[in-house]
């Protein structure tokens, strides 16, 4: 979702990030996720598509890192998906007792997350539920 937010500052993903930066949501992160965000978000194709500089993107990542609730992944429930990066997110959500995973990749997360009563929502669907008061925190 972060990549979508960086590439388009006006979409639903960017609005979720803004809500988190305003303190209206609690994001969960660990060191591995921050490293993954940096690796992907700072790729030349994403910088070019966003029209942002590497420093602009790094500032966003540093801000998210500063406001996120840190999670220690003590128990790994693997393998749960075909993509090890999806498993990393699922482990983070499970260990952090997340209420929801907000992603543009709903299909790949839904079955595994459901086993742990974690909702998986696209950014747009999350915003609708959030505005109706269904969520006070997101992870």
Sine and cosine of phi, psi and omega as CSV:
sin_phi,cos_phi,sin_psi,cos_psi,sin_omega,cos_omega
0.00,0.00,-0.59,0.81,-0.01,-1.00
-0.86,0.51,-0.64,0.77,-0.01,-1.00
-0.89,0.46,-0.68,0.73,0.06,-1.00
-0.87,0.49,-0.66,0.75,-0.01,-1.00
-0.90,0.43,-0.63,0.78,0.00,-1.00
-0.95,0.33,-0.66,0.75,-0.03,-1.00
-0.94,0.34,-0.51,0.86,0.01,-1.00
-0.69,-0.73,0.97,-0.24,-0.04,-1.00
-0.96,0.30,-0.03,1.00,-0.06,-1.00
-0.92,-0.38,0.00,1.00,-0.06,-1.00
-1.00,0.04,-0.01,-1.00,-0.02,-1.00
-0.89,0.46,-0.63,0.78,0.01,-1.00
-0.88,0.48,-0.67,0.74,0.02,-1.00
-0.90,0.43,-0.58,0.82,0.04,-1.00
-0.92,0.39,-0.62,0.79,0.06,-1.00
-0.88,0.47,-0.69,0.73,0.02,-1.00
-0.90,0.45,-0.67,0.74,0.03,-1.00
-0.87,0.49,-0.68,0.73,0.03,-1.00
-0.86,0.50,-0.64,0.77,0.04,-1.00
-0.91,0.41,-0.68,0.73,-0.01,-1.00
-0.91,0.41,-0.45,0.89,0.05,-1.00
-0.99,0.12,-0.06,1.00,0.01,-1.00
1.00,0.06,0.20,0.98,-0.01,-1.00
-1.00,0.08,-0.20,0.98,0.01,-1.00
-0.70,-0.71,0.46,-0.89,0.11,-0.99
-0.95,-0.30,0.88,-0.47,0.07,-1.00
-1.00,-0.06,0.60,-0.80,0.08,-1.00
-0.96,-0.28,0.69,-0.72,0.03,-1.00
-0.55,-0.83,0.37,-0.93,0.19,-0.98
-0.71,-0.70,0.08,-1.00,-0.06,-1.00
-0.86,0.52,-0.66,0.75,-0.02,-1.00
-0.88,0.47,-0.65,0.76,-0.01,-1.00
-0.92,0.39,-0.67,0.75,0.04,-1.00
-0.87,0.50,-0.69,0.73,0.03,-1.00
-0.89,0.46,-0.67,0.74,0.03,-1.00
-0.89,0.45,-0.70,0.72,0.04,-1.00
-0.85,0.53,-0.73,0.69,0.00,-1.00
-0.89,0.46,-0.72,0.69,-0.03,-1.00
-0.84,0.54,-0.72,0.69,-0.08,-1.00
-0.99,0.15,-0.74,0.67,-0.10,-0.99
-0.90,0.43,-0.47,0.88,-0.04,-1.00
-1.00,-0.02,0.13,0.99,0.07,-1.00
-0.92,0.39,0.60,-0.80,-0.06,-1.00
-0.81,0.59,-0.62,0.79,-0.04,-1.00
-0.92,0.40,-0.54,0.84,0.02,-1.00
-0.97,0.23,-0.61,0.79,0.07,-1.00
-0.89,0.45,-0.70,0.72,0.00,-1.00
-0.89,0.46,-0.69,0.72,-0.02,-1.00
-0.92,0.40,-0.53,0.85,-0.05,-1.00
-0.99,0.10,-0.42,0.91,-0.10,-1.00
0.96,0.27,0.27,0.96,-0.01,-1.00
-0.97,-0.25,0.36,-0.93,0.07,-1.00
-1.00,0.06,0.27,-0.96,0.07,-1.00
-0.86,0.50,-0.60,0.80,0.02,-1.00
-0.91,0.41,-0.64,0.77,0.05,-1.00
-0.86,0.51,-0.73,0.68,-0.02,-1.00
-0.92,0.39,-0.67,0.74,0.03,-1.00
-0.87,0.49,-0.61,0.80,0.03,-1.00
-0.89,0.45,-0.68,0.74,0.05,-1.00
-0.88,0.48,-0.73,0.68,-0.02,-1.00
-0.89,0.45,-0.69,0.72,0.02,-1.00
-0.89,0.46,-0.62,0.78,0.03,-1.00
-0.90,0.43,-0.72,0.70,0.03,-1.00
-0.89,0.46,-0.64,0.77,0.03,-1.00
-0.88,0.47,-0.62,0.78,-0.04,-1.00
-0.95,0.33,-0.55,0.84,-0.07,-1.00
-1.00,-0.09,-0.27,0.96,-0.07,-1.00
-0.95,0.31,0.50,-0.87,0.13,-0.99
-0.99,0.14,0.84,-0.54,-0.01,-1.00
-0.95,0.30,0.61,-0.79,0.02,-1.00
-0.83,-0.56,0.74,-0.67,0.13,-0.99
-0.99,-0.12,0.90,-0.44,0.01,-1.00
-0.99,0.13,0.99,-0.15,-0.04,-1.00
-1.00,-0.01,-0.53,0.85,-0.03,-1.00
-0.85,-0.53,0.80,-0.60,0.04,-1.00
-0.96,-0.29,0.80,-0.60,-0.01,-1.00
-0.97,-0.24,0.96,0.27,-0.11,-0.99
-0.84,-0.55,0.42,-0.91,-0.18,0.98
-0.99,0.15,0.60,-0.80,0.06,-1.00
-0.89,-0.46,-0.34,0.94,-0.02,-1.00
-0.62,-0.79,0.06,-1.00,0.00,-1.00
-0.99,0.15,-0.26,0.97,-0.06,-1.00
-0.92,-0.40,0.86,-0.52,-0.02,-1.00
-0.88,0.48,-0.47,0.88,0.05,-1.00
-0.94,0.33,-0.54,0.84,0.11,-0.99
-0.91,0.41,-0.66,0.75,0.04,-1.00
-0.88,0.48,-0.60,0.80,0.02,-1.00
-0.88,0.48,-0.68,0.73,0.02,-1.00
-0.92,0.39,-0.69,0.72,0.02,-1.00
-0.89,0.46,-0.69,0.72,0.05,-1.00
-0.86,0.51,-0.67,0.74,0.02,-1.00
-0.89,0.46,-0.72,0.69,-0.02,-1.00
-0.91,0.42,-0.67,0.74,-0.01,-1.00
-0.91,0.42,-0.77,0.64,-0.02,-1.00
-0.92,0.40,-0.49,0.87,0.01,-1.00
-1.00,0.02,0.03,1.00,-0.01,-1.00
0.82,0.57,0.74,0.67,-0.03,-1.00
-0.92,0.39,0.53,-0.85,0.12,-0.99
-1.00,0.07,-0.52,0.86,-0.06,-1.00
-0.44,-0.90,0.44,-0.90,0.21,-0.98
-0.93,-0.38,0.82,-0.58,0.03,-1.00
-0.97,-0.24,0.88,-0.48,-0.12,-0.99
-0.43,-0.90,0.42,-0.91,0.15,-0.99
-1.00,0.07,-0.01,1.00,-0.07,-1.00
-0.92,-0.38,0.76,0.65,-0.11,-0.99
-0.84,0.55,-0.71,0.70,-0.10,-1.00
-0.84,0.54,-0.66,0.75,-0.06,-1.00
-0.96,0.28,-0.35,0.94,-0.04,-1.00
-0.99,-0.17,-0.45,0.89,-0.23,-0.97
-0.82,0.58,-0.78,0.62,-0.09,-1.00
-0.89,0.45,-0.74,0.68,-0.03,-1.00
-0.92,0.39,-0.66,0.75,-0.03,-1.00
-0.92,0.38,-0.57,0.82,-0.01,-1.00
-0.87,0.50,-0.56,0.83,0.03,-1.00
-0.87,0.49,-0.36,0.93,-0.03,-1.00
-0.91,-0.41,0.28,0.96,0.02,-1.00
0.85,0.52,0.58,0.81,0.06,-1.00
-0.96,-0.27,0.83,-0.56,0.04,-1.00
-0.97,0.26,0.55,-0.84,0.07,-1.00
-0.85,-0.53,0.87,-0.50,-0.09,-1.00
-0.73,-0.68,0.59,-0.81,0.18,-0.98
-0.94,0.35,0.44,-0.90,-0.03,-1.00
-0.78,0.62,-0.69,0.72,0.00,-1.00
-0.87,0.48,-0.72,0.69,-0.01,-1.00
-0.91,0.40,-0.60,0.80,0.06,-1.00
-0.89,0.46,-0.71,0.71,-0.01,-1.00
-0.87,0.50,-0.64,0.77,0.04,-1.00
-0.88,0.47,-0.75,0.67,-0.01,-1.00
-0.91,0.42,-0.65,0.76,0.00,-1.00
-0.89,0.46,-0.69,0.72,-0.02,-1.00
-0.93,0.36,-0.42,0.91,0.09,-1.00
-0.99,0.15,-0.10,0.99,0.01,-1.00
1.00,0.01,0.25,0.97,-0.02,-1.00
-0.96,0.29,-0.34,0.94,-0.03,-1.00
-0.73,-0.68,0.66,-0.75,0.15,-0.99
-0.95,-0.31,-0.40,0.91,0.00,-1.00
-0.66,-0.76,0.53,-0.85,0.11,-0.99
-0.74,-0.67,0.47,-0.88,-0.05,-1.00
-0.78,-0.62,0.00,0.00,0.00,0.00
